[in-house]
Amino acid sequence: MGEAIAFYGFSAFILGFAILVVTTRNTVHSVLFLVANFMFVAMLYVLLSAEFLAVIQVLVYTGGIVVLYLFVVMLVNLKGSPEAHEDPRRLARTGLLLSGAVLAEFAAIIVYSAVRPSSGATVSDAGLSDVGGNVEQVGWMLYTNYLIPFEVASILLLVAMVGAIVLAKREL
């Protein structure tokens, strides 16, 4: 009974902070509400006996991603007016070509995943039962079955970081 009350209480706080993130006009306050939201998600993980996920939630999202958001919010002047002219150095065709190449790569990965023959062997047959605890199982799955989505996520984070640097630095 107590766990159900805690679960619904944490869920209510998560939804409330998510609404505040979207509706708040001040961007710094919005990021701080996002921090509170991530902390309540970590508490929910602890309640569900997923301590490893709770620690990762606090370290990666609350500690890393939100700090990156704060840097972007503080480096980009959101109160300034948009530029009235286009930058002559902007390479729109090259950007369109590169985004098309990334889209084609994603399509090729999806087609390859759907078409490749299934050998019938699962990860547990490949030695997952030999792996010790929960953290080892997550690592084993991450670097076997979910290697491509893991690499795609790392590429997206790299692109976001480069984009933040380009926005912060006006003259290249």
SULCOR-V706993 format. One record per residue. N is the residue number from 0. RES is the residue in one small letter. PHI is phi as a letter, one per 20 degrees, with the letter a starting at -180 (NA if undefined). BURIAL is I if it has 16 or more other ideal C-beta (glycine too) atoms within 10 Angstrom, else O. Layout:
BEGIN
{{N/RES/PHI/BURIAL} {N/RES/PHI/BURIAL}}
END
This chain:
BEGIN
{{0/m/NA/O} {1/g/f/O} {2/e/f/O} {3/a/f/O} {4/i/f/O} {5/a/f/O} {6/f/f/O} {7/y/f/O} {8/g/f/O} {9/f/f/I} {10/s/f/O} {11/a/f/O} {12/f/f/I} {13/i/f/I} {14/l/f/O} {15/g/f/O} {16/f/f/I} {17/a/f/I} {18/i/f/O} {19/l/f/I} {20/v/f/I} {21/v/f/O} {22/t/e/O} {23/t/f/O} {24/r/f/O} {25/n/f/O} {26/t/f/I} {27/v/f/O} {28/h/f/O} {29/s/f/I} {30/v/f/I} {31/l/f/I} {32/f/f/I} {33/l/f/I} {34/v/f/I} {35/a/f/I} {36/n/f/I} {37/f/f/I} {38/m/f/I} {39/f/f/I} {40/v/f/I} {41/a/f/I} {42/m/f/I} {43/l/f/I} {44/y/f/I} {45/v/f/O} {46/l/f/O} {47/l/e/O} {48/s/m/O} {49/a/d/O} {50/e/f/O} {51/f/f/O} {52/l/f/I} {53/a/f/I} {54/v/f/O} {55/i/f/O} {56/q/g/I} {57/v/f/I} {58/l/f/O} {59/v/e/O} {60/y/e/I} {61/t/f/I} {62/g/e/O} {63/g/d/O} {64/i/f/O} {65/v/f/I} {66/v/f/O} {67/l/f/O} {68/y/g/I} {69/l/f/I} {70/f/f/O} {71/v/f/I} {72/v/f/O} {73/m/e/O} {74/l/e/O} {75/v/e/O} {76/n/e/O} {77/l/e/O} {78/k/e/O} {79/g/f/O} {80/s/f/O} {81/p/f/O} {82/e/f/O} {83/a/e/O} {84/h/d/O} {85/e/e/O} {86/d/f/O} {87/p/f/O} {88/r/e/O} {89/r/f/O} {90/l/d/O} {91/a/f/O} {92/r/f/O} {93/t/f/O} {94/g/f/O} {95/l/f/O} {96/l/f/O} {97/l/f/O} {98/s/f/O} {99/g/f/O} {100/a/f/O} {101/v/f/O} {102/l/f/O} {103/a/f/O} {104/e/f/O} {105/f/f/O} {106/a/f/O} {107/a/f/O} {108/i/f/O} {109/i/f/O} {110/v/f/O} {111/y/f/O} {112/s/f/O} {113/a/f/O} {114/v/e/O} {115/r/g/O} {116/p/f/O} {117/s/e/O} {118/s/e/O} {119/g/n/O} {120/a/e/O} {121/t/d/O} {122/v/f/O} {123/s/f/O} {124/d/f/O} {125/a/e/O} {126/g/o/O} {127/l/f/O} {128/s/f/O} {129/d/f/O} {130/v/f/I} {131/g/f/O} {132/g/e/O} {133/n/f/O} {134/v/f/O} {135/e/f/O} {136/q/f/O} {137/v/f/O} {138/g/f/O} {139/w/f/I} {140/m/f/O} {141/l/f/O} {142/y/e/O} {143/t/d/O} {144/n/f/O} {145/y/d/O} {146/l/f/O} {147/i/f/O} {148/p/f/O} {149/f/f/O} {150/e/f/O} {151/v/f/O} {152/a/f/O} {153/s/f/O} {154/i/f/O} {155/l/f/O} {156/l/f/O} {157/l/f/O} {158/v/f/O} {159/a/f/O} {160/m/f/O} {161/v/f/O} {162/g/f/O} {163/a/f/I} {164/i/f/O} {165/v/f/O} {166/l/f/O} {167/a/f/O} {168/k/d/O} {169/r/f/O} {170/e/d/O} {171/l/e/O}}
END
